[in-house]
């Protein structure tokens, strides 16, 4: 049996931050949609294409500010791997298996709709889960859901983001410059040397990270990947007990700027969607259907079925306070794609304005449905299990010693 464990203070802070970030993202999205569909819509969209030091504002946001977001994601991944839910294979295995299902099934569904068509490149769009929104919904449910479900969904979303990062690096890369990529890897290697030498000042790593970002931008690989590389170059543990690790300091410093600045600006710049008869008609196109099927059907099916298979084979077990209704609820919430799905849309269909607009509309509608359905499902069926409940609703024993 995997016992119910209290949440760590670090996790509680991380979890609680999702509520306010999620609310702010909703406000910014609503504002962006309202302005775009007003008489000022054209001027609003043109604003994001204003040139600044050789790049448009939208480019600076999606390649620059979002690199800071990916740095935070990388730091959270590092923490989870060292001391968090992913540090113990017994705890990590279930959400990692669930994440594999939540990534694979949506991609396959999109592929089924779009194989051998120009929109095939969008297969990565429904693979992502928005951490801020998904966890924000669980915050609203409070003690009505198991503590272990919160940990499960957070670990699942972190593993999901890792898969999205790998996807971006492998499939959404422009023309590759080997020289610049080699320079990026050389800087990364030097930062790893500083790590091994126990250099604990953040400034050398941040300067090196800025250089890595520039070289990565020039290499053709998406520049945000530099944020992830930087995260894993920064030392996690201090050699002295009385000194906080650089990784922890930076993660703590970035939470508010990312939650209250980076993601809201990203939402304002990327959710300017024209909603008219033509856009509504595009919801029946192959790409839009693939996105909606992936998020609304592929996510809950993949997360639940692969978890069920792993538990039935004895590979991993459910926590004591969770049943399959909770896993299904987490799967439904996994269909809230939003930030990462929109980000991948911009990469998959770069320059194709109408297709991007239709994809974003499909993402937003799917995320709204998934978030509402997940909340209602867990509101009704999310009560934590008592320790003496040995079987779930389908009769599968999951907690036998």
C-alpha positions in Angstrom: 0.0 0.0 0.0 1.2 3.5 -0.8 0.2 5.5 2.3 -1.4 9.0 2.1 1.4 11.5 2.7 1.2 15.1 3.9 2.0 17.7 1.3 5.4 19.4 1.7 5.5 23.2 2.3 7.3 23.7 -1.1 4.6 21.8 -2.9 1.8 23.7 -1.0 3.3 27.0 -2.2 3.7 25.7 -5.7 0.1 24.4 -5.7 -1.4 27.5 -4.2 0.3 29.7 -6.8 -1.8 28.1 -9.5 -5.1 29.6 -8.4 -4.2 33.2 -8.8 -2.3 32.6 -12.0 -5.2 30.7 -13.5 -7.6 33.5 -12.7 -5.3 36.1 -14.2 -4.9 34.1 -17.3 -8.7 33.9 -17.7 -9.0 37.6 -17.3 -6.2 38.3 -19.8 -7.7 35.9 -22.3 -11.1 37.4 -22.0 -9.7 40.9 -22.4 -7.7 39.9 -25.5 -10.7 38.2 -27.1 -12.9 41.2 -26.4 -10.4 43.7 -27.9 -9.7 41.5 -30.9 -13.4 41.3 -31.8 -14.0 45.0 -31.3 -13.4 47.9 -33.8 -9.9 48.2 -32.4 -9.1 44.5 -33.2 -6.8 45.1 -36.2 -4.8 47.8 -34.3 -4.5 45.4 -31.3 -3.1 42.6 -33.4 -0.8 44.9 -35.2 0.6 46.1 -31.9 2.2 42.7 -31.3 3.9 42.8 -34.6 5.7 46.1 -33.8 9.5 45.7 -34.4 11.8 46.0 -31.5 15.6 45.5 -32.0 15.1 43.4 -35.0 12.3 41.2 -33.7 8.5 41.7 -33.3 7.0 42.1 -29.8 5.3 38.7 -30.4 8.6 37.1 -31.2 10.3 38.6 -28.1 7.4 37.2 -26.0 7.3 33.8 -27.5 11.0 33.3 -27.8 12.3 35.5 -25.0 9.8 35.8 -22.1 8.7 32.2 -22.6 12.3 31.1 -22.2 12.0 32.4 -18.6 8.8 30.2 -18.3 10.7 27.2 -19.5 13.5 28.0 -17.1 11.0 27.8 -14.3 9.6 24.6 -15.7 13.1 23.2 -15.8 13.8 24.2 -12.2 10.6 22.6 -11.1 11.6 19.4 -12.9 15.0 19.5 -11.3 13.4 19.8 -7.9 10.9 17.0 -8.5 13.8 14.7 -9.7 16.0 15.5 -6.7 13.5 15.7 -3.7 10.0 15.8 -5.1 7.5 13.3 -6.4 9.7 12.1 -9.2 12.7 11.4 -6.9 11.2 8.1 -5.6 10.5 5.7 -8.4 7.6 4.2 -6.4 5.9 7.6 -6.3 6.9 8.7 -9.8 6.0 5.7 -11.7 2.2 6.1 -11.7 2.1 9.8 -12.9 4.9 9.1 -15.4 2.9 6.2 -16.9 -0.2 8.4 -16.9 1.7 11.2 -18.6 2.8 8.8 -21.3 -0.8 7.9 -22.0 -1.8 11.5 -21.8 0.8 12.4 -24.4 0.5 9.4 -26.8 -3.3 9.0 -27.1 -4.0 12.7 -28.0 -1.2 12.6 -30.6 -2.6 9.4 -32.1 -6.1 10.9 -32.3 -4.8 14.0 -34.1 -2.8 11.8 -36.4 -6.0 9.8 -37.2 -7.7 12.9 -38.4 -4.8 14.6 -40.1 -2.5 11.8 -41.5 -1.1 12.7 -44.9 -2.5 16.2 -44.8 -0.8 19.6 -44.5 -2.1 19.9 -40.9 -0.2 16.8 -39.7 2.3 19.1 -38.0 -0.3 19.9 -35.3 -0.1 16.5 -33.7 1.8 18.0 -30.8 -0.9 20.5 -29.9 -3.2 18.3 -27.9 -0.3 16.6 -26.0 0.2 19.4 -23.4 -1.5 20.1 -20.1 -1.6 23.6 -18.6 -0.2 23.3 -15.0 -1.6 26.6 -13.8 -5.2 26.0 -14.9 -5.4 22.3 -14.0 -4.0 22.9 -10.5 -6.0 26.1 -10.1 -9.2 24.0 -10.6 -8.1 21.6 -7.9 -7.4 24.5 -5.6 -11.1 25.5 -5.9 -12.1 22.0 -4.8 -9.9 22.1 -1.7 -10.3 19.3 0.7 -13.1 17.7 -1.3 -10.4 15.9 -3.3 -7.5 13.7 -2.0 -4.2 15.3 -1.2 -2.6 12.5 -3.3 -4.6 13.6 -6.3 -3.0 17.0 -6.2 0.4 15.5 -6.1 -0.5 13.0 -8.9 -1.8 15.8 -11.2 1.2 18.1 -10.5 3.7 15.3 -11.2 1.8 14.2 -14.3 1.8 17.8 -15.6 5.5 18.2 -15.0 6.2 15.0 -16.8 3.9 16.1 -19.6 5.8 19.4 -19.9 9.1 17.4 -20.2 7.6 15.5 -23.1 6.5 18.8 -24.7 10.0 20.2 -24.4 11.5 17.1 -26.1 8.8 17.4 -28.8 9.7 21.0 -29.5 13.4 20.3 -29.7 12.9 17.2 -31.9 10.1 18.2 -34.3 9.6 21.9 -34.3 13.1 23.0 -35.2 13.7 25.4 -38.1 16.7 25.2 -40.4 19.6 24.0 -38.2 22.9 25.8 -37.9 25.4 23.3 -36.5 27.9 26.0 -35.6 25.5 27.9 -33.4 24.2 24.7 -31.9 27.7 23.6 -31.1 28.3 27.0 -29.4 25.2 26.5 -27.3 26.3 23.1 -26.2 29.8 24.4 -25.4 28.4 27.1 -23.1 26.1 24.5 -21.5 29.2 22.3 -20.8 31.0 25.2 -19.2 28.1 25.8 -16.9 28.1 22.2 -15.9 31.7 22.5 -15.0 30.9 25.5 -12.8 28.2 23.3 -11.2 30.7 20.5 -10.5 33.1 23.1 -9.0 30.3 24.1 -6.6 30.1 27.7 -7.9 26.9 28.8 -6.1 26.6 32.4 -7.3 23.7 32.8 -9.8 25.3 35.5 -11.9 27.7 33.3 -14.0 24.8 30.9 -14.7 22.4 33.7 -15.7 25.0 35.3 -18.0 25.8 32.0 -19.5 22.1 31.3 -19.9 21.6 34.6 -21.8 24.4 33.6 -24.2 22.9 30.2 -24.6 19.6 31.8 -25.5 21.2 33.9 -28.2 23.1 31.0 -29.7 20.1 28.7 -29.6 18.0 31.4 -31.3 20.6 31.6 -34.1 20.9 27.8 -34.3 17.3 27.2 -35.5 16.3 25.1 -32.4 13.6 27.0 -30.5 15.3 29.4 -28.2 13.1 28.5 -25.2 15.0 25.2 -24.9 17.9 27.2 -23.6 15.8 27.9 -20.5 15.5 24.2 -19.7 19.3 23.6 -20.3 20.1 26.5 -17.9 17.8 25.0 -15.2 19.7 21.7 -15.2 23.1 23.5 -15.2 22.3 25.4 -12.0 23.3 23.6 -8.8 20.4 22.2 -6.9 22.0 21.4 -3.5 24.3 23.5 -1.5 27.3 21.9 0.1 26.5 23.6 3.4 23.2 23.0 5.2 22.8 26.7 6.2 22.8 27.9 2.6 19.9 27.6 0.2 20.7 26.1 -3.1 20.9 28.4 -6.2 18.2 26.4 -8.0 15.8 26.9 -5.1 16.5 30.6 -4.8 16.0 31.2 -8.5 12.8 29.1 -8.6 11.4 31.0 -5.7 12.3 34.3 -7.3 10.7 33.4 -10.7 7.3 32.1 -9.5 5.6 35.5 -9.2 7.2 37.2 -12.3 6.2 34.1 -14.4 2.7 33.8 -12.9 1.9 37.5 -12.9 3.9 38.9 -15.8 5.2 36.3 -18.3 2.1 34.1 -18.7 -0.4 37.0 -18.7 1.6 38.8 -21.4 1.8 35.6 -23.4 -2.0 35.2 -23.1 -2.6 38.8 -24.2 -0.3 38.4 -27.2 -1.5 34.9 -28.3 -5.2 34.7 -27.7 -6.3 37.5 -30.1 -8.7 35.3 -32.0 -11.4 36.5 -34.4 -14.6 34.7 -33.6 -17.0 34.8 -36.6 -18.9 32.5 -38.8 -15.8 31.5 -40.7 -13.9 30.7 -37.5 -16.8 28.6 -36.2 -16.9 26.7 -39.5 -13.2 25.9 -39.1 -14.1 23.9 -35.9 -15.2 21.1 -38.2 -11.9 21.0 -40.1 -9.6 18.0 -39.6 -7.1 19.9 -37.5 -9.6 21.4 -35.2 -11.4 18.0 -34.7 -8.0 16.4 -34.0 -7.2 19.0 -31.4 -10.6 18.7 -29.7 -10.6 14.9 -29.8 -7.1 14.8 -28.5 -7.8 17.1 -25.5 -11.3 15.9 -24.6 -11.1 12.2 -25.4 -7.4 11.3 -25.8 -6.3 12.9 -22.5 -8.7 11.2 -20.1 -8.5 7.9 -22.1 -4.8 7.8 -22.2 -4.2 8.8 -18.6 -6.8 6.4 -17.2 -6.2 3.4 -19.4 -2.4 3.4 -19.1 -2.7 3.9 -15.3 -5.2 1.0 -15.1 -2.9 -1.2 -17.2 0.2 -0.4 -15.0 -1.7 -1.1 -11.8 -3.3 -4.3 -13.0 0.1 -5.6 -14.0 1.5 -4.7 -10.6 3.9 -2.2 -11.9 2.6 0.5 -9.6 -0.2 1.2 -7.2 -2.7 3.9 -6.4 -2.2 6.0 -3.2 -4.5 4.9 -0.3 -6.9 7.9 -0.7 -7.3 7.6 -4.4 -9.6 5.5 -6.7 -10.2 5.3 -10.4 -12.8 8.0 -10.3 -10.0 10.4 -9.2 -7.6 9.2 -11.9 -10.4 9.8 -14.5 -11.0 13.2 -13.0 -7.3 14.0 -13.4 -7.4 12.8 -16.9 -10.3 15.1 -17.8 -8.4 18.0 -16.3 -5.4 17.0 -18.4 -7.5 18.2 -21.4 -6.9 21.8 -20.3 -4.1 22.5 -22.8 -4.0 26.3 -23.2 -0.5 27.8 -22.6 1.7 25.0 -24.0 -0.9 24.0 -26.6 -1.0 27.6 -27.9 2.7 27.7 -27.8 3.1 24.6 -29.9 0.4 25.9 -32.3 2.6 28.9 -33.1 5.5 26.6 -33.9 3.6 24.0 -35.9 1.8 26.5 -38.1 4.2 29.4 -38.2 3.0 32.2 -40.6 -0.4 30.5 -41.3 -2.6 33.1 -39.6 -6.0 31.5 -40.3 -4.9 28.0 -39.3 -3.4 29.4 -36.1 -6.6 31.3 -35.3 -8.7 28.2 -35.8 -6.4 26.0 -33.7 -6.4 28.5 -30.8 -10.2 28.6 -30.9 -10.3 24.8 -30.7 -7.8 24.8 -27.9 -9.7 27.4 -25.9 -13.1 25.7 -26.3 -11.6 22.3 -25.4 -9.9 23.7 -22.4 -13.1 25.3 -21.2 -15.1 22.1 -21.6 -12.3 20.0 -20.0 -11.9 22.3 -17.1 -15.6 22.6 -16.4 -16.2 18.8 -16.8 -13.2 17.9 -14.6 -14.4 20.3 -11.9 -17.9 18.9 -11.9 -16.8 15.3 -12.0 -14.5 15.7 -9.0 -17.1 17.8 -7.2 -19.5 14.9 -7.4 -17.1 11.9 -7.3 -13.9 13.3 -5.8 -14.3 12.5 -2.1 -11.1 11.0 -0.7 -11.3 7.2 -0.1 -11.1 5.9 3.4 -8.1 3.7 4.3 -10.3 0.5 4.5 -11.6 0.7 0.9 -9.7 -2.0 -0.8 -11.3 -1.9 -4.3 -12.6 0.7 -6.7 -15.8 0.9 -8.6 -14.8 -1.6 -11.3 -13.7 -4.1 -8.7 -9.9 -4.0 -9.4 -7.9 -4.5 -6.3 -5.2 -1.8 -6.1 -4.1 -1.7 -2.5 -3.4 -5.2 -1.5 -0.1 -5.4 0.3 
